[in-house]
Amino acid sequence: MAGNPRNGRRYRRLCAWLRAQRLPCWLCGHNIGYDLDPRHPLSFTLDHLEPVSKRPDLLLSRENARAAHRRCNSSRGNRTTTQPQAAPQRASRRW
């Protein structure tokens, strides 16, 4: 039985490589608290430009890896765009 690839040595190396660069969040542009507790909303997480749920072959790709806040990464979900979905327009009965 294969283990979770996000617990492997290659994934940890990718996280360490990205963390060492101390880049700002690629989604919001603000600085990341690299020394914060990993559960903190403004702490570092590895995000993927192309979501792994859609492109699992890019899980360990440096070109697909981005530094992000935990909150920004979670709110983006598996969407490829960083813009929130626009609310659908309701028809008006006013003339």
PyRosetta script that sets phi, psi and omega in degrees:
from pyrosetta import init, pose_from_sequence

init()
pose = pose_from_sequence("MAGNPRNGRRYRRLCAWLRAQRLPCWLCGHNIGYDLDPRHPLSFTLDHLEPVSKRPDLLLSRENARAAHRRCNSSRGNRTTTQPQAAPQRASRRW")
pose.set_psi(1, 126.6)
pose.set_omega(1, -179.3)
pose.set_phi(2, -77.0)
pose.set_psi(2, 143.7)
pose.set_omega(2, 178.8)
pose.set_phi(3, -84.5)
pose.set_psi(3, 178.5)
pose.set_omega(3, 177.8)
pose.set_phi(4, -72.1)
pose.set_psi(4, 121.3)
pose.set_omega(4, -178.6)
pose.set_phi(5, -64.6)
pose.set_psi(5, -18.0)
pose.set_omega(5, 178.5)
pose.set_phi(6, -78.8)
pose.set_psi(6, -5.6)
pose.set_omega(6, 175.6)
pose.set_phi(7, -102.7)
pose.set_psi(7, 1.6)
pose.set_omega(7, -175.1)
pose.set_phi(8, -83.9)
pose.set_psi(8, 170.4)
pose.set_omega(8, -178.5)
pose.set_phi(9, -63.7)
pose.set_psi(9, -41.6)
pose.set_omega(9, -178.5)
pose.set_phi(10, -64.0)
pose.set_psi(10, -38.6)
pose.set_omega(10, 178.8)
pose.set_phi(11, -68.7)
pose.set_psi(11, -41.4)
pose.set_omega(11, 177.9)
pose.set_phi(12, -64.1)
pose.set_psi(12, -37.3)
pose.set_omega(12, 176.3)
pose.set_phi(13, -64.6)
pose.set_psi(13, -40.8)
pose.set_omega(13, 177.9)
pose.set_phi(14, -62.1)
pose.set_psi(14, -43.5)
pose.set_omega(14, 177.7)
pose.set_phi(15, -62.8)
pose.set_psi(15, -44.0)
pose.set_omega(15, -179.8)
pose.set_phi(16, -64.6)
pose.set_psi(16, -39.6)
pose.set_omega(16, 178.2)
pose.set_phi(17, -62.1)
pose.set_psi(17, -44.7)
pose.set_omega(17, -179.0)
pose.set_phi(18, -70.5)
pose.set_psi(18, -40.2)
pose.set_omega(18, 179.3)
pose.set_phi(19, -63.2)
pose.set_psi(19, -37.5)
pose.set_omega(19, -178.2)
pose.set_phi(20, -64.7)
pose.set_psi(20, -22.7)
pose.set_omega(20, -179.6)
pose.set_phi(21, -77.6)
pose.set_psi(21, -20.3)
pose.set_omega(21, 177.6)
pose.set_phi(22, 54.6)
pose.set_psi(22, 44.1)
pose.set_omega(22, -179.8)
pose.set_phi(23, -78.3)
pose.set_psi(23, 155.6)
pose.set_omega(23, 173.1)
pose.set_phi(24, -74.2)
pose.set_psi(24, 169.1)
pose.set_omega(24, 179.2)
pose.set_phi(25, -63.6)
pose.set_psi(25, 129.3)
pose.set_omega(25, -177.6)
pose.set_phi(26, -75.9)
pose.set_psi(26, -14.8)
pose.set_omega(26, -179.3)
pose.set_phi(27, -89.5)
pose.set_psi(27, -44.6)
pose.set_omega(27, -177.0)
pose.set_phi(28, -109.3)
pose.set_psi(28, -17.4)
pose.set_omega(28, 178.0)
pose.set_phi(29, 86.6)
pose.set_psi(29, -3.5)
pose.set_omega(29, -179.9)
pose.set_phi(30, -86.4)
pose.set_psi(30, 160.3)
pose.set_omega(30, 179.5)
pose.set_phi(31, -65.7)
pose.set_psi(31, 148.8)
pose.set_omega(31, 179.7)
pose.set_phi(32, -101.3)
pose.set_psi(32, 139.6)
pose.set_omega(32, 175.9)
pose.set_phi(33, -82.2)
pose.set_psi(33, 86.3)
pose.set_omega(33, -176.2)
pose.set_phi(34, -67.4)
pose.set_psi(34, -19.8)
pose.set_omega(34, -179.4)
pose.set_phi(35, -98.0)
pose.set_psi(35, 2.3)
pose.set_omega(35, -179.9)
pose.set_phi(36, -75.8)
pose.set_psi(36, 160.9)
pose.set_omega(36, 174.1)
pose.set_phi(37, -58.5)
pose.set_psi(37, 137.1)
pose.set_omega(37, -177.1)
pose.set_phi(38, -57.3)
pose.set_psi(38, -19.4)
pose.set_omega(38, 179.6)
pose.set_phi(39, -86.5)
pose.set_psi(39, -9.6)
pose.set_omega(39, -179.0)
pose.set_phi(40, -68.5)
pose.set_psi(40, 141.3)
pose.set_omega(40, -177.9)
pose.set_phi(41, -61.7)
pose.set_psi(41, -25.4)
pose.set_omega(41, -179.0)
pose.set_phi(42, -101.0)
pose.set_psi(42, 14.4)
pose.set_omega(42, 179.2)
pose.set_phi(43, -82.3)
pose.set_psi(43, 169.9)
pose.set_omega(43, -177.8)
pose.set_phi(44, -75.5)
pose.set_psi(44, 136.3)
pose.set_omega(44, 165.8)
pose.set_phi(45, -138.1)
pose.set_psi(45, 153.9)
pose.set_omega(45, 175.2)
pose.set_phi(46, -86.2)
pose.set_psi(46, 122.1)
pose.set_omega(46, 177.4)
pose.set_phi(47, -110.8)
pose.set_psi(47, 159.8)
pose.set_omega(47, 179.8)
pose.set_phi(48, -116.9)
pose.set_psi(48, 131.3)
pose.set_omega(48, 177.7)
pose.set_phi(49, -58.3)
pose.set_psi(49, -51.5)
pose.set_omega(49, 172.1)
pose.set_phi(50, -95.3)
pose.set_psi(50, 118.9)
pose.set_omega(50, -176.8)
pose.set_phi(51, -56.3)
pose.set_psi(51, 138.1)
pose.set_omega(51, -178.6)
pose.set_phi(52, -65.7)
pose.set_psi(52, -26.6)
pose.set_omega(52, 178.2)
pose.set_phi(53, -66.5)
pose.set_psi(53, -24.4)
pose.set_omega(53, 179.4)
pose.set_phi(54, -100.5)
pose.set_psi(54, -28.0)
pose.set_omega(54, -179.4)
pose.set_phi(55, -135.2)
pose.set_psi(55, 74.7)
pose.set_omega(55, -177.1)
pose.set_phi(56, -63.4)
pose.set_psi(56, -20.0)
pose.set_omega(56, 178.9)
pose.set_phi(57, -69.2)
pose.set_psi(57, -15.4)
pose.set_omega(57, -178.8)
pose.set_phi(58, -97.9)
pose.set_psi(58, 13.7)
pose.set_omega(58, -177.3)
pose.set_phi(59, -57.9)
pose.set_psi(59, -43.1)
pose.set_omega(59, -174.6)
pose.set_phi(60, -105.0)
pose.set_psi(60, 19.0)
pose.set_omega(60, -177.9)
pose.set_phi(61, -85.8)
pose.set_psi(61, 127.3)
pose.set_omega(61, 176.7)
pose.set_phi(62, -66.0)
pose.set_psi(62, -32.3)
pose.set_omega(62, -179.1)
pose.set_phi(63, -68.8)
pose.set_psi(63, -22.1)
pose.set_omega(63, -178.1)
pose.set_phi(64, -97.5)
pose.set_psi(64, -9.4)
pose.set_omega(64, -175.3)
pose.set_phi(65, -85.2)
pose.set_psi(65, 137.4)
pose.set_omega(65, 178.1)
pose.set_phi(66, -138.9)
pose.set_psi(66, 149.0)
pose.set_omega(66, 175.5)
pose.set_phi(67, -86.9)
pose.set_psi(67, 134.4)
pose.set_omega(67, -179.4)
pose.set_phi(68, -148.3)
pose.set_psi(68, 157.9)
pose.set_omega(68, 169.7)
pose.set_phi(69, -69.2)
pose.set_psi(69, 151.2)
pose.set_omega(69, 176.3)
pose.set_phi(70, -58.8)
pose.set_psi(70, -42.4)
pose.set_omega(70, -178.7)
pose.set_phi(71, -64.6)
pose.set_psi(71, -44.4)
pose.set_omega(71, 180.0)
pose.set_phi(72, -65.4)
pose.set_psi(72, -41.9)
pose.set_omega(72, -179.9)
pose.set_phi(73, -63.6)
pose.set_psi(73, -43.8)
pose.set_omega(73, -179.0)
pose.set_phi(74, -68.5)
pose.set_psi(74, -39.9)
pose.set_omega(74, -178.2)
pose.set_phi(75, -71.1)
pose.set_psi(75, -26.4)
pose.set_omega(75, 178.5)
pose.set_phi(76, -72.6)
pose.set_psi(76, -33.2)
pose.set_omega(76, 179.9)
pose.set_phi(77, 65.7)
pose.set_psi(77, -137.6)
pose.set_omega(77, -179.7)
pose.set_phi(78, -106.6)
pose.set_psi(78, 23.4)
pose.set_omega(78, 177.0)
pose.set_phi(79, -77.8)
pose.set_psi(79, 149.0)
pose.set_omega(79, 177.6)
pose.set_phi(80, -86.6)
pose.set_psi(80, -19.2)
pose.set_omega(80, 179.6)
pose.set_phi(81, -99.5)
pose.set_psi(81, 151.0)
pose.set_omega(81, 179.3)
pose.set_phi(82, -91.8)
pose.set_psi(82, -10.2)
pose.set_omega(82, -179.6)
pose.set_phi(83, -83.2)
pose.set_psi(83, 136.2)
pose.set_omega(83, 176.5)
pose.set_phi(84, -66.2)
pose.set_psi(84, 153.6)
pose.set_omega(84, 179.3)
pose.set_phi(85, -66.9)
pose.set_psi(85, 136.3)
pose.set_omega(85, 177.9)
pose.set_phi(86, -74.7)
pose.set_psi(86, 142.1)
pose.set_omega(86, 178.7)
pose.set_phi(87, -70.0)
pose.set_psi(87, 140.2)
pose.set_omega(87, 179.3)
pose.set_phi(88, -65.5)
pose.set_psi(88, 144.9)
pose.set_omega(88, 179.6)
pose.set_phi(89, -77.8)
pose.set_psi(89, 132.0)
pose.set_omega(89, 177.1)
pose.set_phi(90, -88.3)
pose.set_psi(90, 143.6)
pose.set_omega(90, 177.2)
pose.set_phi(91, -69.7)
pose.set_psi(91, 140.5)
pose.set_omega(91, -179.6)
pose.set_phi(92, -101.8)
pose.set_psi(92, 144.3)
pose.set_omega(92, 176.5)
pose.set_phi(93, -93.5)
pose.set_psi(93, -2.0)
pose.set_omega(93, 179.4)
pose.set_phi(94, -80.2)
pose.set_psi(94, 140.8)
pose.set_omega(94, 178.9)
pose.set_phi(95, -108.7)
pose.dump_pdb("model.pdb")
